[in-house]
Amino acid sequence: MKRRTHQKAAVPTLTVDAITGETHLRHRAYKVGDDLYYNGRLVVSGSESAE
């Protein structure tokens, strides 16, 4: 008999950003259009990355 067959992978925790309203994984950067956000702050603007 296998001992750990009752353990399953956990469902990832999702968060909705208060500023953009975007749903994303916690502790991960996420894109809204061409902009990159982390922790509710704009990290890289889409216009900056094109340069």
ABEGO torsion letter per residue (X at the ends): XBAAAABBBBBBBBBBBAAAGBBBBBGBBBBBEABBBBGGBBABBAAAAAX
